[in-house]
Amino acid sequence: MLTSGWKSVSMVDVHGKVTFTLWLCGCNLKCPFCHNWRIAEGFDCFPLDRKALLEELESSAFLVDYFHVTGGEPLMQWQELGTLLAEVKLLNVPVSLNTNLTLVGPLERLLKAGLVDHIATDLKAPPELYGLPEKPSKKLWELFLSGLELVSSYGIPLELRIPVARGLDAWPWVEEGLKHLNTDFYVVLNPLVGRPLTNPRDEVWCSNHCWPEREVEELRERLDGLGIDVHTNHFGDTPAKRVSVSV
Ligand code: SF4
C-alpha cells in the first residue's frame, strides 16, 4: 500500500473533529486546483508500515474522533484499504473516508462490510474542476451522483465540501448534487487558493480561477436559504487584499 505518511493528531482534516489522518497515493482525477497532486501522481510515496501505523493509532486512539483516510484517492487501493480498516475497527476507532466518490463499486464493498462511519467528498463542477475532457468528466459526474445516493442508502453522515472557483458558477451542480443526497450532511465551502498558501497542479488555471471573492458569499447565502448547515474555510486574504494591507 503506497502512502505519503500520516499525522497522529490533526484538527484540520474533518470539520470540528480530531483525526488521525493517513494519506494514500494515486488518483483517477486530474483536478487543476489539486494541491496534493504530488501524492495523486504517486510522487513522494513509499510502502505503508502497517504495524507502525496501527501501534501509533492505538496509542493516540483516546484523543481522536476518526481515523481519517485521504489522499490522493484512497479507493485506488481499496482492497488493501479494506484489510487495514478491518484492523482499525478492532481498535474501536471510527473511520472517516475522504473520497472523490467516483469509484462507486469499491466504496460499496467497504460500506457493505461496515468499515466506514463518515465520508468527506468534494462536489466539483464538471468539466472544469475535474481537469479532464468533457465526456469523461460528465461520466465521472454521474458516478459522483451515484456515490451520493450510495452513501445516503447506507445512512452514512457526510461532509460535503464545495471547492469554490473564481469566475465559475457552481450553483447548478450544487443544486443537482443536493437532489441525490438523503443523509445527515453539512457543507464546507473551500475557496480555492494558490501560491504561497498551496502548490496547485495547474498554475495557469489557478491564476484564472483561484482566490474567489463574491462567489463564496453567494453560495453561502443560497445554501443558508435552504436551511443547510454551512461552514466556510478561510485560508487567507486574496493576493490583492494582502498587497493593499502591506502598502
Ligand atoms: S483534488 Fe482530490 S480528486 Fe482531485 S486530483 Fe487531487 S486528490 Fe484527486
Residues whose N, C-alpha, C, O or C-beta is under 5 A from the ligand:
A	BS01	SF4	C27 L29 K30 C31 C34 A40 G71 G72 E73 N100
